[in-house]
Amino acid sequence: MSKAHRGKGLQDQATRGRGTCPVCKRESVKVLYELEAGGNKVKVCKTCKAAIAHGKKTVS
């Protein structure tokens, strides 16, 4: 199968879904995963999402 449409969902987002993760403060990473923190929705990177799910980090 062709891989022509890979990442098509990111094309319409600002800066192709990249930004600064509020948890680990890394820049230019894909921040695609929404989590709730204090009633607000925060978008975090993939590694922070996994670390929060396993209890190793918290959203501040």
N, C-alpha and C positions, 0 to 999 in steps of 0.2 A: 504494500500500500504506500501511497505517496505521503510525504510529510509536509505538504505545501501549506497547510493551515495551522501548523504548530505555532502557538503564541498569538493567534489571531485575536483572542480575547483581551490581550494587553495593548493592542494597537490604538484603541480609543481612549485609554487612560493617559492622564498627564504624565509625562516623562516615562512612558511605557511601564508604569507601575513601580518605578524606582524612587527611592527616597532615603531618609534617615530613620532607622529603627529607634523608637523611643525607649526600648529596654536596654539594648546593648550599645546604642549610640553609633553603630556602624553606618557609614554613608554609602550611597549608591548601591544599595541592595534592594531586592524586590520586597516590598512591604505589601503583601497580598492577603494576609490572614487577619480577620477581625476577631478581637476579643473584647469582652466587657471589663472595664476597670472603673469602679466607682460610679456605675450608671452610664458611663460614656463608652462609646465604641472606639477602640484603638486598633490601628493596623500595625502588625508586627511582622518580622521576617520569619522564615521557615524554621531556623534553628531556635529562635526564642519561643516560637509556638510549641515546639516539642519540649523544650526545657520547662516551660510553664505547665504543660500537661503532666509532666513527670514530677513536678514540685521542686525543681532545682532553682527556678527563678520566679520572681513575682512581678506583676505589672504595678508600677508606682504612679 
